[in-house]
Amino acid sequence: MQEPSSTKRFAKKVLIASAVVICSVLLLAALYCTFNVILLIFAAALLAIFLRGLAEIVANYVKVADGWLVLLVSLLLVLLIGGFIAALSPSIAEQAGLLREKLPASVQSVTEFLSRYGWGRTLIENLPSYDSVLENINASNLMYGVGGVFSSTMGVLGNIAIVLLLAVYLASEPRLYLSGFLRLFPFSQRDRVKEVIAGIYQTLRWWLIGKAASMLFIGILTWIGLSIIGVPLALTLGLIAGLLSFIPNFGPIISAIPAILLAFIDSPITAVYVLGLYVGVQLIESNVVTPFIERETVELPPALTIVFQLALGVLVGGMGLVLATPILAAAVVGVQMLYIEDVLGDSATAPSLEEVDTTELATDSLAEAESN
């Protein structure tokens, strides 16, 4: 009688394990298929945090309901951006057209300069031509890379509209959506989940504040520096530098390429000055803005950030690259609070390499080896 009973128990365990594996595979497949939608929701949440922060500032001067306050802030923000575009669009549009016209000549200047050297000729032979790059980088390919399948069906404007609409709803009634989300967890764990959400909110809020200050700082400083050097289209290049600085590590490199190419039309020395300008701006930003952010938010290891950016960039394209850093910041807070603190019971901050006494470590290791 015991043998059939043990066989049934074993068969039951096999069925449970198979069900768990199948459900896990189906869950991963569903996440993969809907990952672009998840990214749009996260982008809307990020924008909602930004709108909520602005609404809290305006609330000190205007006493209205939260929903109307968010709508007021959104309207003011749209009017501000619209006025900025209306004031600068003629100049920017003209400079953008000139930039498109001058880039081929800039590429030609760089090619002629590099052709003087053997290593330069080898490099040119292995690089794609400018015309082939333009043929491969068309609007449809770019949009598909940025938004994936969802963008191919509704378009980038549709994605922007959805993000804006979701952001306004989330910022207008955050308690409604927070309470609904908390109901998914057992009652005993809801307070801790609320603490984790609050920690992620504060981290992303300060990250956005720092990033907005960084973008403004880099854009203005780059514009002034390029104007002093005498590089043409300084306003457009400064705007590009400011916008692309939203993407850490890769954004500054991408924004520096057109400026360096345009400087090559004047001379290679001017291109070196421009390169020095971009490096100097990044160094100043890293020592002025970044330390201020790190006091209020998590410090992300550069290597981990780059790996995460590459992974999301390969997985979903440009949108993954843009949102990789805030997603990683939120994930680090979640892992710190839910796993390191709750599971491992370690609430202390890990020491940096500078805080570790290597002599003491070596002495302890030697003493341990002698005792063994």
Short mmCIF file of the C-alpha atoms (twelve columns), coordinates in Angstrom:
data_MODEL
# 
_entry.id   MODEL 
# 
loop_
_atom_site.group_PDB 
_atom_site.id 
_atom_site.type_symbol 
_atom_site.label_atom_id 
_atom_site.label_alt_id 
_atom_site.label_comp_id 
_atom_site.label_asym_id 
_atom_site.label_seq_id 
_atom_site.Cartn_x 
_atom_site.Cartn_y 
_atom_site.Cartn_z 
_atom_site.pdbx_PDB_model_num 
ATOM 1   C CA . MET A 1   0.000  0.000  0.000   1 
ATOM 2   C CA . GLN A 2   2.938  2.336  0.575   1 
ATOM 3   C CA . GLU A 3   4.369  1.946  -2.930  1 
ATOM 4   C CA . PRO A 4   1.277  3.242  -4.797  1 
ATOM 5   C CA . SER A 5   1.013  6.100  -2.298  1 
ATOM 6   C CA . SER A 6   4.629  7.173  -2.847  1 
ATOM 7   C CA . THR A 7   4.129  6.896  -6.616  1 
ATOM 8   C CA . LYS A 8   1.125  9.200  -6.416  1 
ATOM 9   C CA . ARG A 9   3.080  11.719 -4.361  1 
ATOM 10  C CA . PHE A 10  5.929  11.637 -6.856  1 
ATOM 11  C CA . ALA A 11  3.517  12.078 -9.786  1 
ATOM 12  C CA . LYS A 12  1.875  14.981 -7.977  1 
ATOM 13  C CA . LYS A 13  5.249  16.679 -7.457  1 
ATOM 14  C CA . VAL A 14  6.102  16.171 -11.146 1 
ATOM 15  C CA . LEU A 15  2.791  17.725 -12.188 1 
ATOM 16  C CA . ILE A 16  3.296  20.694 -9.855  1 
ATOM 17  C CA . ALA A 17  6.842  21.249 -11.105 1 
ATOM 18  C CA . SER A 18  5.685  21.007 -14.722 1 
ATOM 19  C CA . ALA A 19  2.882  23.484 -14.069 1 
ATOM 20  C CA . VAL A 20  5.314  25.926 -12.445 1 
ATOM 21  C CA . VAL A 21  7.715  25.660 -15.383 1 
ATOM 22  C CA . ILE A 22  4.942  26.123 -17.941 1 
ATOM 23  C CA . CYS A 23  3.495  29.127 -16.088 1 
ATOM 24  C CA . SER A 24  6.954  30.683 -15.808 1 
ATOM 25  C CA . VAL A 25  7.583  30.241 -19.538 1 
ATOM 26  C CA . LEU A 26  4.182  31.704 -20.386 1 
ATOM 27  C CA . LEU A 27  4.790  34.639 -18.032 1 
ATOM 28  C CA . LEU A 28  8.198  35.359 -19.601 1 
ATOM 29  C CA . ALA A 29  6.669  35.140 -23.081 1 
ATOM 30  C CA . ALA A 30  3.889  37.535 -22.092 1 
ATOM 31  C CA . LEU A 31  6.414  39.980 -20.627 1 
ATOM 32  C CA . TYR A 32  8.519  39.815 -23.781 1 
ATOM 33  C CA . CYS A 33  5.518  40.434 -26.042 1 
ATOM 34  C CA . THR A 34  4.238  43.336 -23.934 1 
ATOM 35  C CA . PHE A 35  7.610  44.826 -22.951 1 
ATOM 36  C CA . ASN A 36  7.138  47.864 -25.185 1 
ATOM 37  C CA . VAL A 37  3.794  48.578 -23.528 1 
ATOM 38  C CA . ILE A 38  5.454  48.216 -20.101 1 
ATOM 39  C CA . LEU A 39  8.084  50.740 -21.165 1 
ATOM 40  C CA . LEU A 40  5.356  53.181 -22.224 1 
ATOM 41  C CA . ILE A 41  3.673  52.768 -18.834 1 
ATOM 42  C CA . PHE A 42  6.985  53.396 -17.066 1 
ATOM 43  C CA . ALA A 43  7.588  56.486 -19.217 1 
ATOM 44  C CA . ALA A 44  4.120  57.736 -18.255 1 
ATOM 45  C CA . ALA A 45  4.869  57.098 -14.568 1 
ATOM 46  C CA . LEU A 46  8.149  58.998 -14.918 1 
ATOM 47  C CA . LEU A 47  6.369  61.951 -16.505 1 
ATOM 48  C CA . ALA A 48  3.661  61.750 -13.820 1 
ATOM 49  C CA . ILE A 49  6.324  62.060 -11.117 1 
ATOM 50  C CA . PHE A 50  7.658  65.147 -12.892 1 
ATOM 51  C CA . LEU A 51  4.185  66.706 -13.181 1 
ATOM 52  C CA . ARG A 52  3.418  65.845 -9.563  1 
ATOM 53  C CA . GLY A 53  6.591  67.536 -8.416  1 
ATOM 54  C CA . LEU A 54  5.729  70.696 -10.325 1 
ATOM 55  C CA . ALA A 55  2.173  70.564 -8.957  1 
ATOM 56  C CA . GLU A 56  3.481  70.392 -5.386  1 
ATOM 57  C CA . ILE A 57  5.486  73.569 -6.007  1 
ATOM 58  C CA . VAL A 58  2.514  75.401 -7.530  1 
ATOM 59  C CA . ALA A 59  0.295  74.177 -4.637  1 
ATOM 60  C CA . ASN A 60  2.112  76.586 -2.326  1 
ATOM 61  C CA . TYR A 61  0.628  79.493 -4.278  1 
ATOM 62  C CA . VAL A 62  -2.614 78.118 -5.777  1 
ATOM 63  C CA . LYS A 63  -5.146 76.295 -3.598  1 
ATOM 64  C CA . VAL A 64  -7.171 73.983 -5.841  1 
ATOM 65  C CA . ALA A 65  -7.863 70.260 -6.011  1 
ATOM 66  C CA . ASP A 66  -5.024 67.943 -7.023  1 
ATOM 67  C CA . GLY A 67  -6.601 67.001 -10.346 1 
ATOM 68  C CA . TRP A 68  -7.128 70.598 -11.422 1 
ATOM 69  C CA . LEU A 69  -3.661 71.490 -10.183 1 
ATOM 70  C CA . VAL A 70  -2.039 68.843 -12.379 1 
ATOM 71  C CA . LEU A 71  -4.094 70.017 -15.360 1 
ATOM 72  C CA . LEU A 72  -3.014 73.601 -14.678 1 
ATOM 73  C CA . VAL A 73  0.640  72.593 -14.460 1 
ATOM 74  C CA . SER A 74  0.348  70.536 -17.656 1 
ATOM 75  C CA . LEU A 75  -1.248 73.469 -19.480 1 
ATOM 76  C CA . LEU A 76  1.435  75.881 -18.264 1 
ATOM 77  C CA . LEU A 77  4.135  73.442 -19.304 1 
ATOM 78  C CA . VAL A 78  2.627  73.056 -22.782 1 
ATOM 79  C CA . LEU A 79  2.363  76.845 -23.154 1 
ATOM 80  C CA . LEU A 80  5.963  77.278 -21.979 1 
ATOM 81  C CA . ILE A 81  7.305  74.678 -24.404 1 
ATOM 82  C CA . GLY A 82  5.108  76.050 -27.188 1 
ATOM 83  C CA . GLY A 83  6.349  79.578 -26.569 1 
ATOM 84  C CA . PHE A 84  9.955  78.378 -26.526 1 
ATOM 85  C CA . ILE A 85  9.458  76.539 -29.819 1 
ATOM 86  C CA . ALA A 86  7.671  79.526 -31.383 1 
ATOM 87  C CA . ALA A 87  10.479 81.874 -30.345 1 
ATOM 88  C CA . LEU A 88  13.374 79.693 -31.447 1 
ATOM 89  C CA . SER A 89  11.847 77.520 -34.169 1 
ATOM 90  C CA . PRO A 90  12.807 79.828 -37.088 1 
ATOM 91  C CA . SER A 91  16.429 79.921 -35.989 1 
ATOM 92  C CA . ILE A 92  16.551 76.231 -35.078 1 
ATOM 93  C CA . ALA A 93  14.824 75.170 -38.298 1 
ATOM 94  C CA . GLU A 94  17.252 77.226 -40.354 1 
ATOM 95  C CA . GLN A 95  20.245 75.882 -38.463 1 
ATOM 96  C CA . ALA A 96  18.957 72.323 -38.716 1 
ATOM 97  C CA . GLY A 97  18.704 72.673 -42.488 1 
ATOM 98  C CA . LEU A 98  22.227 74.068 -42.634 1 
ATOM 99  C CA . LEU A 99  23.421 71.242 -40.415 1 
ATOM 100 C CA . ARG A 100 22.035 68.680 -42.835 1 
ATOM 101 C CA . GLU A 101 23.709 70.466 -45.748 1 
ATOM 102 C CA . LYS A 102 27.098 70.879 -44.072 1 
ATOM 103 C CA . LEU A 103 27.486 67.412 -42.575 1 
ATOM 104 C CA . PRO A 104 28.485 65.765 -45.899 1 
ATOM 105 C CA . ALA A 105 31.197 68.417 -46.376 1 
ATOM 106 C CA . SER A 106 32.324 67.834 -42.798 1 
ATOM 107 C CA . VAL A 107 32.559 64.098 -43.366 1 
ATOM 108 C CA . GLN A 108 34.572 64.788 -46.522 1 
ATOM 109 C CA . SER A 109 36.970 67.023 -44.588 1 
ATOM 110 C CA . VAL A 110 37.501 64.347 -41.946 1 
ATOM 111 C CA . THR A 111 38.030 61.716 -44.648 1 
ATOM 112 C CA . GLU A 112 40.660 63.812 -46.418 1 
ATOM 113 C CA . PHE A 113 42.469 64.467 -43.139 1 
ATOM 114 C CA . LEU A 114 42.538 60.800 -42.126 1 
ATOM 115 C CA . SER A 115 43.627 59.726 -45.610 1 
ATOM 116 C CA . ARG A 116 47.028 61.300 -44.954 1 
ATOM 117 C CA . TYR A 117 47.889 58.500 -42.561 1 
ATOM 118 C CA . GLY A 118 48.087 54.753 -43.063 1 
ATOM 119 C CA . TRP A 119 45.941 53.895 -40.062 1 
ATOM 120 C CA . GLY A 120 43.418 56.479 -41.230 1 
ATOM 121 C CA . ARG A 121 43.131 54.918 -44.695 1 
ATOM 122 C CA . THR A 122 42.629 51.500 -43.091 1 
ATOM 123 C CA . LEU A 123 39.923 52.916 -40.849 1 
ATOM 124 C CA . ILE A 124 38.126 54.584 -43.756 1 
ATOM 125 C CA . GLU A 125 38.165 51.392 -45.818 1 
ATOM 126 C CA . ASN A 126 36.388 49.504 -43.048 1 
ATOM 127 C CA . LEU A 127 33.770 52.149 -42.310 1 
ATOM 128 C CA . PRO A 128 30.471 52.453 -44.230 1 
ATOM 129 C CA . SER A 129 30.150 55.431 -46.532 1 
ATOM 130 C CA . TYR A 130 28.020 58.442 -45.646 1 
ATOM 131 C CA . ASP A 131 25.541 57.732 -48.437 1 
ATOM 132 C CA . SER A 132 25.059 54.117 -47.353 1 
ATOM 133 C CA . VAL A 133 24.418 55.223 -43.780 1 
ATOM 134 C CA . LEU A 134 21.746 57.670 -44.945 1 
ATOM 135 C CA . GLU A 135 20.109 54.948 -47.028 1 
ATOM 136 C CA . ASN A 136 19.962 52.548 -44.090 1 
ATOM 137 C CA . ILE A 137 18.836 55.112 -41.515 1 
ATOM 138 C CA . ASN A 138 15.397 56.086 -42.724 1 
ATOM 139 C CA . ALA A 139 12.441 57.317 -40.735 1 
ATOM 140 C CA . SER A 140 10.561 54.026 -40.643 1 
ATOM 141 C CA . ASN A 141 13.569 52.078 -39.363 1 
ATOM 142 C CA . LEU A 142 14.246 54.667 -36.672 1 
ATOM 143 C CA . MET A 143 10.668 54.689 -35.467 1 
ATOM 144 C CA . TYR A 144 10.546 50.910 -35.376 1 
ATOM 145 C CA . GLY A 145 13.757 50.805 -33.384 1 
ATOM 146 C CA . VAL A 146 12.543 53.375 -30.876 1 
ATOM 147 C CA . GLY A 147 9.128  51.984 -30.218 1 
ATOM 148 C CA . GLY A 148 9.180  48.405 -31.473 1 
ATOM 149 C CA . VAL A 149 6.012  46.742 -32.690 1 
ATOM 150 C CA . PHE A 150 3.758  49.153 -30.823 1 
ATOM 151 C CA . SER A 151 5.260  52.136 -32.637 1 
ATOM 152 C CA . SER A 152 4.892  50.459 -36.011 1 
ATOM 153 C CA . THR A 153 1.131  50.201 -35.553 1 
ATOM 154 C CA . MET A 154 0.229  53.493 -33.866 1 
ATOM 155 C CA . GLY A 155 3.223  55.688 -34.601 1 
ATOM 156 C CA . VAL A 156 5.376  57.828 -32.397 1 
ATOM 157 C CA . LEU A 157 2.744  60.558 -32.082 1 
ATOM 158 C CA . GLY A 158 0.266  57.981 -30.806 1 
ATOM 159 C CA . ASN A 159 2.797  56.775 -28.223 1 
ATOM 160 C CA . ILE A 160 3.435  60.338 -27.076 1 
ATOM 161 C CA . ALA A 161 -0.289 60.986 -26.745 1 
ATOM 162 C CA . ILE A 162 -0.768 57.797 -24.718 1 
ATOM 163 C CA . VAL A 163 2.156  58.633 -22.419 1 
ATOM 164 C CA . LEU A 164 0.843  62.166 -21.841 1 
ATOM 165 C CA . LEU A 165 -2.693 60.957 -21.141 1 
ATOM 166 C CA . LEU A 166 -1.543 58.247 -18.725 1 
ATOM 167 C CA . ALA A 167 0.811  60.675 -17.000 1 
ATOM 168 C CA . VAL A 168 -1.961 63.209 -16.387 1 
ATOM 169 C CA . TYR A 169 -4.267 60.522 -14.963 1 
ATOM 170 C CA . LEU A 170 -1.524 59.058 -12.745 1 
ATOM 171 C CA . ALA A 171 -0.441 62.460 -11.470 1 
ATOM 172 C CA . SER A 172 -4.023 63.629 -10.851 1 
ATOM 173 C CA . GLU A 173 -5.099 60.710 -8.646  1 
ATOM 174 C CA . PRO A 174 -2.002 58.841 -7.428  1 
ATOM 175 C CA . ARG A 175 -3.718 57.551 -4.276  1 
ATOM 176 C CA . LEU A 176 -6.408 55.818 -6.312  1 
ATOM 177 C CA . TYR A 177 -3.914 53.811 -8.339  1 
ATOM 178 C CA . LEU A 178 -1.639 53.220 -5.341  1 
ATOM 179 C CA . SER A 179 -4.467 51.778 -3.252  1 
ATOM 180 C CA . GLY A 180 -5.528 49.534 -6.121  1 
ATOM 181 C CA . PHE A 181 -1.956 48.288 -6.533  1 
ATOM 182 C CA . LEU A 182 -1.585 47.620 -2.789  1 
ATOM 183 C CA . ARG A 183 -4.659 45.383 -2.842  1 
ATOM 184 C CA . LEU A 184 -2.648 42.879 -4.879  1 
ATOM 185 C CA . PHE A 185 -0.534 42.109 -1.795  1 
ATOM 186 C CA . PRO A 186 -1.398 40.481 1.555   1 
ATOM 187 C CA . PHE A 187 -2.573 42.924 4.194   1 
ATOM 188 C CA . SER A 188 0.473  42.301 6.400   1 
ATOM 189 C CA . GLN A 189 2.862  43.302 3.606   1 
ATOM 190 C CA . ARG A 190 1.093  46.418 2.343   1 
ATOM 191 C CA . ASP A 191 2.914  48.846 4.629   1 
ATOM 192 C CA . ARG A 192 6.287  47.560 3.453   1 
ATOM 193 C CA . VAL A 193 5.226  47.714 -0.210  1 
ATOM 194 C CA . LYS A 194 4.096  51.295 0.380   1 
ATOM 195 C CA . GLU A 195 7.528  52.115 1.832   1 
ATOM 196 C CA . VAL A 196 9.245  50.609 -1.216  1 
ATOM 197 C CA . ILE A 197 7.033  52.593 -3.591  1 
ATOM 198 C CA . ALA A 198 7.768  55.761 -1.607  1 
ATOM 199 C CA . GLY A 199 11.496 55.046 -1.832  1 
ATOM 200 C CA . ILE A 200 11.324 54.505 -5.587  1 
ATOM 201 C CA . TYR A 201 9.232  57.666 -5.980  1 
ATOM 202 C CA . GLN A 202 11.755 59.814 -4.102  1 
ATOM 203 C CA . THR A 203 14.663 58.301 -6.038  1 
ATOM 204 C CA . LEU A 204 13.068 58.918 -9.434  1 
ATOM 205 C CA . ARG A 205 11.915 62.374 -8.387  1 
ATOM 206 C CA . TRP A 206 15.401 63.503 -7.451  1 
ATOM 207 C CA . TRP A 207 16.824 61.766 -10.496 1 
ATOM 208 C CA . LEU A 208 14.468 63.805 -12.698 1 
ATOM 209 C CA . ILE A 209 15.331 67.037 -10.873 1 
ATOM 210 C CA . GLY A 210 19.025 66.387 -11.323 1 
ATOM 211 C CA . LYS A 211 18.615 65.329 -14.927 1 
ATOM 212 C CA . ALA A 212 16.593 68.442 -15.801 1 
ATOM 213 C CA . ALA A 213 19.255 70.651 -14.191 1 
ATOM 214 C CA . SER A 214 21.976 68.699 -15.981 1 
ATOM 215 C CA . MET A 215 20.288 69.031 -19.385 1 
ATOM 216 C CA . LEU A 216 19.812 72.783 -18.928 1 
ATOM 217 C CA . PHE A 217 23.378 73.218 -17.687 1 
ATOM 218 C CA . ILE A 218 24.959 71.203 -20.514 1 
ATOM 219 C CA . GLY A 219 22.813 72.810 -23.228 1 
ATOM 220 C CA . ILE A 220 23.563 76.401 -22.209 1 
ATOM 221 C CA . LEU A 221 27.245 75.804 -21.489 1 
ATOM 222 C CA . THR A 222 27.753 73.962 -24.789 1 
ATOM 223 C CA . TRP A 223 25.970 76.727 -26.721 1 
ATOM 224 C CA . ILE A 224 28.131 79.435 -25.103 1 
ATOM 225 C CA . GLY A 225 31.332 77.446 -25.588 1 
ATOM 226 C CA . LEU A 226 30.667 76.688 -29.264 1 
ATOM 227 C CA . SER A 227 29.792 80.342 -29.881 1 
ATOM 228 C CA . ILE A 228 33.089 81.448 -28.340 1 
ATOM 229 C CA . ILE A 229 35.070 78.927 -30.403 1 
ATOM 230 C CA . GLY A 230 33.256 80.085 -33.528 1 
ATOM 231 C CA . VAL A 231 31.608 76.825 -34.536 1 
ATOM 232 C CA . PRO A 232 28.564 77.416 -36.762 1 
ATOM 233 C CA . LEU A 233 25.059 76.339 -35.685 1 
ATOM 234 C CA . ALA A 234 25.995 76.665 -32.001 1 
ATOM 235 C CA . LEU A 235 22.368 77.024 -30.847 1 
ATOM 236 C CA . THR A 236 21.209 73.817 -32.532 1 
ATOM 237 C CA . LEU A 237 24.267 71.889 -31.372 1 
ATOM 238 C CA . GLY A 238 23.751 73.123 -27.816 1 
ATOM 239 C CA . LEU A 239 20.113 72.055 -27.938 1 
ATOM 240 C CA . ILE A 240 21.125 68.619 -29.215 1 
ATOM 241 C CA . ALA A 241 23.730 68.298 -26.446 1 
ATOM 242 C CA . GLY A 242 21.189 69.225 -23.778 1 
ATOM 243 C CA . LEU A 243 18.516 66.841 -25.005 1 
ATOM 244 C CA . LEU A 244 20.856 63.899 -25.530 1 
ATOM 245 C CA . SER A 245 22.387 64.334 -22.076 1 
ATOM 246 C CA . PHE A 246 19.207 62.659 -20.809 1 
ATOM 247 C CA . ILE A 247 20.905 59.426 -21.932 1 
ATOM 248 C CA . PRO A 248 23.959 58.914 -19.690 1 
ATOM 249 C CA . ASN A 249 27.250 57.668 -21.186 1 
ATOM 250 C CA . PHE A 250 26.036 57.428 -24.793 1 
ATOM 251 C CA . GLY A 251 24.156 60.734 -25.174 1 
ATOM 252 C CA . PRO A 252 27.186 63.044 -24.784 1 
ATOM 253 C CA . ILE A 253 29.193 60.958 -27.275 1 
ATOM 254 C CA . ILE A 254 26.416 61.082 -29.878 1 
ATOM 255 C CA . SER A 255 25.894 64.834 -29.414 1 
ATOM 256 C CA . ALA A 256 29.615 65.579 -29.813 1 
ATOM 257 C CA . ILE A 257 29.905 63.900 -33.235 1 
ATOM 258 C CA . PRO A 258 28.120 66.559 -35.391 1 
ATOM 259 C CA . ALA A 259 29.900 69.399 -33.565 1 
ATOM 260 C CA . ILE A 260 33.326 67.849 -34.150 1 
ATOM 261 C CA . LEU A 261 32.494 67.155 -37.792 1 
ATOM 262 C CA . LEU A 262 31.435 70.757 -38.364 1 
ATOM 263 C CA . ALA A 263 34.560 72.037 -36.640 1 
ATOM 264 C CA . PHE A 264 36.677 70.024 -39.079 1 
ATOM 265 C CA . ILE A 265 35.495 72.326 -41.879 1 
ATOM 266 C CA . ASP A 266 37.459 75.121 -40.220 1 
ATOM 267 C CA . SER A 267 40.498 73.089 -39.126 1 
ATOM 268 C CA . PRO A 268 41.502 69.987 -37.154 1 
ATOM 269 C CA . ILE A 269 42.644 72.268 -34.319 1 
ATOM 270 C CA . THR A 270 39.130 73.674 -34.024 1 
ATOM 271 C CA . ALA A 271 37.811 70.118 -33.838 1 
ATOM 272 C CA . VAL A 272 40.234 69.446 -30.976 1 
ATOM 273 C CA . TYR A 273 38.953 72.574 -29.192 1 
ATOM 274 C CA . VAL A 274 35.380 71.347 -29.608 1 
ATOM 275 C CA . LEU A 275 36.308 67.921 -28.261 1 
ATOM 276 C CA . GLY A 276 37.962 69.587 -25.278 1 
ATOM 277 C CA . LEU A 277 34.848 71.702 -24.746 1 
ATOM 278 C CA . TYR A 278 32.542 68.682 -24.627 1 
ATOM 279 C CA . VAL A 279 34.898 66.827 -22.292 1 
ATOM 280 C CA . GLY A 280 35.203 69.884 -20.058 1 
ATOM 281 C CA . VAL A 281 31.439 70.385 -19.892 1 
ATOM 282 C CA . GLN A 282 30.954 66.757 -18.911 1 
ATOM 283 C CA . LEU A 283 33.653 67.014 -16.223 1 
ATOM 284 C CA . ILE A 284 32.076 70.143 -14.760 1 
ATOM 285 C CA . GLU A 285 28.635 68.537 -14.828 1 
ATOM 286 C CA . SER A 286 29.994 65.389 -13.161 1 
ATOM 287 C CA . ASN A 287 31.542 67.394 -10.323 1 
ATOM 288 C CA . VAL A 288 28.734 69.930 -9.830  1 
ATOM 289 C CA . VAL A 289 25.369 68.356 -10.635 1 
ATOM 290 C CA . THR A 290 26.044 64.628 -10.148 1 
ATOM 291 C CA . PRO A 291 27.264 64.867 -6.514  1 
ATOM 292 C CA . PHE A 292 24.125 66.842 -5.665  1 
ATOM 293 C CA . ILE A 293 21.926 64.105 -7.169  1 
ATOM 294 C CA . GLU A 294 23.790 61.285 -5.423  1 
ATOM 295 C CA . ARG A 295 23.032 62.817 -2.021  1 
ATOM 296 C CA . GLU A 296 19.309 62.276 -2.586  1 
ATOM 297 C CA . THR A 297 19.210 59.213 -4.812  1 
ATOM 298 C CA . VAL A 298 21.089 55.968 -5.376  1 
ATOM 299 C CA . GLU A 299 24.580 55.895 -6.821  1 
ATOM 300 C CA . LEU A 300 24.583 53.678 -9.895  1 
ATOM 301 C CA . PRO A 301 27.856 51.897 -10.755 1 
ATOM 302 C CA . PRO A 302 28.945 53.113 -14.222 1 
ATOM 303 C CA . ALA A 303 29.738 49.614 -15.517 1 
ATOM 304 C CA . LEU A 304 26.338 48.288 -14.399 1 
ATOM 305 C CA . THR A 305 24.597 51.264 -16.021 1 
ATOM 306 C CA . ILE A 306 26.344 50.720 -19.357 1 
ATOM 307 C CA . VAL A 307 25.597 46.981 -19.373 1 
ATOM 308 C CA . PHE A 308 21.928 47.657 -18.545 1 
ATOM 309 C CA . GLN A 309 21.705 50.302 -21.271 1 
ATOM 310 C CA . LEU A 310 23.190 47.937 -23.846 1 
ATOM 311 C CA . ALA A 311 20.865 45.112 -22.785 1 
ATOM 312 C CA . LEU A 312 17.685 47.208 -23.052 1 
ATOM 313 C CA . GLY A 313 18.941 48.883 -26.222 1 
ATOM 314 C CA . VAL A 314 19.441 45.526 -27.915 1 
ATOM 315 C CA . LEU A 315 16.155 44.189 -26.550 1 
ATOM 316 C CA . VAL A 316 13.764 47.021 -27.484 1 
ATOM 317 C CA . GLY A 317 15.814 49.648 -29.298 1 
ATOM 318 C CA . GLY A 318 16.075 53.363 -28.605 1 
ATOM 319 C CA . MET A 319 13.309 53.568 -26.020 1 
ATOM 320 C CA . GLY A 320 15.084 50.974 -23.894 1 
ATOM 321 C CA . LEU A 321 18.308 52.970 -24.130 1 
ATOM 322 C CA . VAL A 322 16.541 56.184 -23.065 1 
ATOM 323 C CA . LEU A 323 14.701 54.630 -20.086 1 
ATOM 324 C CA . ALA A 324 17.441 52.240 -18.978 1 
ATOM 325 C CA . THR A 325 18.923 54.483 -16.267 1 
ATOM 326 C CA . PRO A 326 15.686 55.373 -14.402 1 
ATOM 327 C CA . ILE A 327 14.560 51.742 -14.639 1 
ATOM 328 C CA . LEU A 328 17.879 50.626 -13.161 1 
ATOM 329 C CA . ALA A 329 17.612 53.241 -10.394 1 
ATOM 330 C CA . ALA A 330 14.145 51.979 -9.461  1 
ATOM 331 C CA . ALA A 331 15.334 48.356 -9.594  1 
ATOM 332 C CA . VAL A 332 18.306 49.103 -7.322  1 
ATOM 333 C CA . VAL A 333 16.013 50.648 -4.713  1 
ATOM 334 C CA . GLY A 334 13.679 47.645 -4.895  1 
ATOM 335 C CA . VAL A 335 16.523 45.136 -4.542  1 
ATOM 336 C CA . GLN A 336 18.053 47.126 -1.677  1 
ATOM 337 C CA . MET A 337 14.810 47.278 0.329   1 
ATOM 338 C CA . LEU A 338 13.135 43.983 -0.537  1 
ATOM 339 C CA . TYR A 339 16.098 41.620 -0.804  1 
ATOM 340 C CA . ILE A 340 19.159 43.064 0.938   1 
ATOM 341 C CA . GLU A 341 17.234 44.544 3.884   1 
ATOM 342 C CA . ASP A 342 14.228 42.219 4.236   1 
ATOM 343 C CA . VAL A 343 15.671 38.871 3.126   1 
ATOM 344 C CA . LEU A 344 19.354 39.191 4.041   1 
ATOM 345 C CA . GLY A 345 18.752 41.526 6.983   1 
ATOM 346 C CA . ASP A 346 21.582 43.851 5.943   1 
ATOM 347 C CA . SER A 347 20.600 47.496 6.203   1 
ATOM 348 C CA . ALA A 348 24.142 48.893 6.276   1 
ATOM 349 C CA . THR A 349 25.642 50.586 3.227   1 
ATOM 350 C CA . ALA A 350 28.452 48.645 1.591   1 
ATOM 351 C CA . PRO A 351 31.862 50.306 2.087   1 
ATOM 352 C CA . SER A 352 33.628 51.796 -0.885  1 
ATOM 353 C CA . LEU A 353 37.095 50.696 -1.966  1 
ATOM 354 C CA . GLU A 354 38.576 53.817 -0.364  1 
ATOM 355 C CA . GLU A 355 37.085 52.871 2.999   1 
ATOM 356 C CA . VAL A 356 38.568 49.400 3.002   1 
ATOM 357 C CA . ASP A 357 41.926 49.071 4.776   1 
ATOM 358 C CA . THR A 358 43.821 46.670 2.528   1 
ATOM 359 C CA . THR A 359 46.642 46.302 5.070   1 
ATOM 360 C CA . GLU A 360 44.192 45.169 7.723   1 
ATOM 361 C CA . LEU A 361 42.574 42.734 5.311   1 
ATOM 362 C CA . ALA A 362 45.945 41.251 4.401   1 
ATOM 363 C CA . THR A 363 46.901 40.908 8.087   1 
ATOM 364 C CA . ASP A 364 43.602 39.185 8.908   1 
ATOM 365 C CA . SER A 365 44.012 36.793 5.984   1 
ATOM 366 C CA . LEU A 366 47.580 35.929 7.033   1 
ATOM 367 C CA . ALA A 367 46.541 35.329 10.635  1 
ATOM 368 C CA . GLU A 368 43.674 33.103 9.498   1 
ATOM 369 C CA . ALA A 369 46.022 31.117 7.262   1 
ATOM 370 C CA . GLU A 370 48.525 30.609 10.118  1 
ATOM 371 C CA . SER A 371 45.807 29.435 12.497  1 
ATOM 372 C CA . ASN A 372 44.652 26.865 9.948   1 
# 
